[in-house]
Amino acid sequence: MVTVAYDKRFERTIRKIKDHGLKERVKKQIIKIVANPETGKPMRFVRKDTREVYAPPFRLSYAYLKEEDKIVFLELYHKDEQ
């Protein structure tokens, strides 16, 4: 069973979202990631060892620690703010 953790910045961002449709899209992506942790696009260079999925118009960044069988949701940010 995969363990799920949330970064404080991620939790703060989720709490600030007022758009119900966006919250539902993010929830669906989180459920999809928990079911298959390697579903996201692997990042390179500075962001190595993290993955990312797209929930329009935002990106959901997470790290999958295979040895610990743990997913850490890092950040939800707008695609133009990379």
Buried (B, 14 or more C-beta within 10 A) or exposed (E): EBEBBBBEEBEEBBEEEEEEEBEEBBEEBBEBBBEEBEEBEEBEEEBEEBBBBEBEEBBBBBBBBEEEEBBBBBBBBEEEEE
